[in-house]
Amino acid sequence: MTGIAPTLPTAGGPSRAARWRRKNLTVDKVSFAAVFLGVPLLVYVVLVLSPFVQAVGYSLTSWSGFDASTPFVGLANYVKAFTDDDFVQAVQNSVTLVLVLPIAIIAAALALASLVTIGGSSSGPVRGVKGGEFYRVLLFFPYIIPAIAVGIMWNQIYDPSNGLLNGILTAVGLNGFASYPWLGDARTAMIATMFVMFWASVGFYVVIFVAAIKALPAEIFEAARLDGAGRFRIATRITVPMLRANIRTSLIYTGIFSLDAFVFMSALNAGGGPQNSTLVISQELFKTAFTKGQFGYACAMGVVLAAITLLFAGVVFLVDRLTGGREDLTEE
Amino acid sequence: MASETAAPVVLTRARRKTTVPAGERITGGVSQAVLIVCAAVVVLPFLWTFMSSFKTSKQVLQSPFTLPDTLHFENYVNAWTQAGIGTFFVNTLIVVGGALVLTMVMGSMCAYFLARFRFIGNRAIYLLMVAGLTFPIFLAIVPLFFILKGLGLLGTLPGLAITYSAFALPFTVFFMVPFFRALPASVTEAAAIDGAGEWRTFFSIMVPMARPAISTLAILNFVGLWNQFLLPVALNPDQSKYVLTQGMAAFAGTAGYSIDFGALFAAVVMTILPVLIVYLVFQRALSGSVVIGADK
């Protein structure tokens, strides 16, 4: 028995996994470990992990990338970033995105998921509206097509004179919009951009929430209904609290999505939009690195972006903790 | 029997009629209306793009609603040849195909090892991998550019494929580890008793057992890799090696009104079509796999 590689499980959770003993090492096992763990780990460390670590180091230098010299400049890049009007504008726009979009996406996704799963007729068993499955499949679709295609498509839809949107608006009599530049006017460029990002991603969260709601025991909804709760009440008092963990994770993912936004901006307003109204950190970083060649400075911008991401995640967890308390119905 | 089942039905109906007034029908109608509007907002842009892809530039500039006089298939030909979509398409197939194989092989091997073998540092490696899911890729992009340059992989299709798969690893490992952990231990023990080595156990027992997870992750990864944008834009500067997404951006960005709009719409349709087909064919499996992700 001792000669056999994976020892029998002892007790507890991960005990199923085999324990490796030095005396048991054979060619089979060593080669196995080297390839199965070693190769993926090597690729991951070299191409994913090390760039992140290096970026923090580079952010403290005035490296231009063309020679090996990386003059140490301390925090000068950070000071420069926060006195640079364009970058400050970009940070403001990114923060606006991360404050508005995640909440809008999650709220709409929850509402739609509730309609699809429990919004149906209140006679008979709890169910979604008619054709709920069809809507779920349809709404997911924008999420899977390349974001650049979504952006280009919407750029055409927003076109002042030949676009679908103004075509529809003038067709219903709103002639004021006959050639309104949605993406070319600083007042609407950001909102129009946000809508495209919303359009592209809301379906994914509908699917996630539909799955999560369907995983909840049906008796809960039946009981609530017997107690006289309407559909809206069921959604706000039962569904939302019970999906707390899903909502938290989804908020963080939509936050990361909002702070990136690079693809959408590239397609809708590659230059930062009217009066830089849609300029975001990722665009400014890309331009600083790959057109200006200021790599050290660009890395500092990356660190700022990462810091905002972490801050956002921290806020989500904090709010979750503060509002959750003992009322938290999830298992976590 | 019949009367027994019929009675409660009548009863419920009667009760609903009294306790739920006419508001019921209104709420139902509003719910349907909301979903129909949402569906229209999703579908109309696609239909409009599809229709516009058959118009000439002149017709596109006339009005958003004029129907194409004839189906101008030459838009597709122009996009494919003159705008280079054909080359980009082939490049994308090579990069995404290579990256998908690499990701699935490395991801399932790594996840299997982390899930089923105990060793010092197992947990640490797992967390390190999963952490990669949350870092903004923009932080890594500058050093990554120089790492690839140093390795001689910058601007090459194999280099792009391996980079794609490196960044898809965290996601793949994250979802595969719980799956391999859930497979019964008795199977590996039986294999070991029968004299199968670790390699054999993995390839002839574990992989077939994990096929549902592997195939759903392959679909999700395909969509993700196909849509990849930042990595090629930053790391693949040579126009002859462009992938579709970056080629599309370049095409759309060339020049405002001198652009061939019909061809642009056709290019968008051709970029969407492969993922649309994959989605419709594997739709059921795909939604199922999102459910796995929703648990965490």
Interface residues (C-beta under 8 A of the other chain):
Chain A: I4 A5 P6 L8 P9 P14 R16 A17 A18 R19 W20 D28 K29 S31 F32 A33 V35 F36 L37 V39 P40 L41 V43 Y44 V46 L47 V48 L49 S50 P51 F52 Q54 A55 Y58 G65 L112 L115 V116 G119 G120 S121 S122 S123 G124 V129 K130 G131 G132 Y135 R136 V137 L138 L139 F140 F141 P142 I144 I145 P146 A147 I148 A149 I152 M153 W154 N155 Q156 I157 S161 N162 G163 L164 N166 G167 A171 W199 G203 F204 V207 I208 F209 A211 A212 A215 R231 N246 T249 I252 I256 L259 D260 F262 V263 S266 A267 A270 I281 S282 L285 F286 A289 F290 F295 A298 C299 G302 V303 L305 A306 T309 A313
Chain B: T12 R13 R16 V20 E24 T27 G28 S31 Q32 V34 L35 C38 A39 V41 V42 V43 L44 P45 F46 W48 T49 S52 V60 L61 Q62 S63 P64 F65 M106 G107 M109 C110 Y112 F113 L114 A115 R116 F117 R118 F119 I125 L128 M129 G132 T134 F135 P136 I137 F138 L139 A140 I141 V142 P143 L144 F145 F146 I147 L148 I162 T163 S165 A166 F167 L169 P170 V173 R181 A185 T188 E189 A192 I193 G197 E198 W199 F202 V223 W226 N227 F229 L230 V233 A234 L244 T245 Q246 M248 A249 A252 G253 F261 L264 F265 V268 T271 I272 V275 L276 Y279 Q283 S287 V290 V291 G293 A294 D295 K296
